[in-house]
């Protein structure tokens, strides 16, 4: 799992690539700490190169959503293709009711 955080026009873009399993989510949580330090912007999670997500990864995405929304901002997920395994996992977990 590789995480990249960039800022573009006041939007924090978080790109996740590779497999987001339990082991990777521990490292990703450390890598994504800058997201939790921000309270002033919307967040876009780019899953274009994400191959897999475990329940630990889902928990981390939910924590990002909670933090950002508590500060009055929005979180969106991009790069998903309907029918792919990652899309189905997020859909089954009910994430599309939370994320744009």
N, C-alpha and C positions, 0 to 999 in steps of 0.2 A: 504494500500500500504506500502510495506517495501522495502527500498533500501539498498543495501550493495555494498560497493566499496572496491575492493581488487586490489593489484598490483601483476602481475605474469610475470616474465621475461620481464620487460619493457612495459607490456601491462596493461592498466587500465581496469579492468573488473567491469562492473556495472550490478548487478543482481537486477531485478525488480520483485517483487512478489505481487500478489493480484490484486485488481482492480485499474486501473489508471484513475479514473474519475476526474472531475473538482476539487473537494475538496482535493483529494489525490495529485493532481498535484501541488497544492500550497505548500504542505509539501515536496513533492519530489524535487521541485525546490530548497528549502532550503537544503535538504539532499544532493543534487547533486552539490552544490556549489564547492566542491573540484575538480570536473571535470573541471569547468570553470577556476580554478586557475592554472591548468596544461597546459603547452604548449609544452611538450617534449615527448609525447607518443601517440600511437594509442589507441583507445577505443573500447572495445567489450561490447555490450549491450546484456545481457542474459535475454531473455524473456521466459525461460522455465516455469516459474511459474506465468506469467502474464496472468490474466483472461480476462481483458477488457482494452481498451484504449479510452479515449474521445478525442475531438479536442484539449483540453488543454494539454493532454499528448502528442499528436502528435506535438504540437507546441514546447514543451520542448525537444522532440527528435530532431526536426529540429534545434533548437538552439544549441544543443550539436554538431550536424553535422557541422553547420556553424563555431562554435568555433574551433573544432578540425581540420577541413579542411583548415581554414584560417592559421593555424599554420603548414601546410604541412603534416598532418597526416591523417590516415584513421579511419573510424568508421564502425564496422560490427555489425550485429544483428544476434544472434544465438538463438536456442531453439524454433524456429517456425515450426509448421507442416502445410504444404500446406492444404488448405481447412478449417482450424480452423478460428474462428471469428477474432482473432487478425491478422493473416496472411492476411485475406481478407481486413481488414481495412487498413493495411500498403500498400498493393498492390493497392487498390483504390486511396490512397493518393499519389501514385507515389514514395513511399520511396525506393523501390527496385532499382530505377535508381540511387539513391544517395548512399545508404548503400551497403556494400559488403554482 
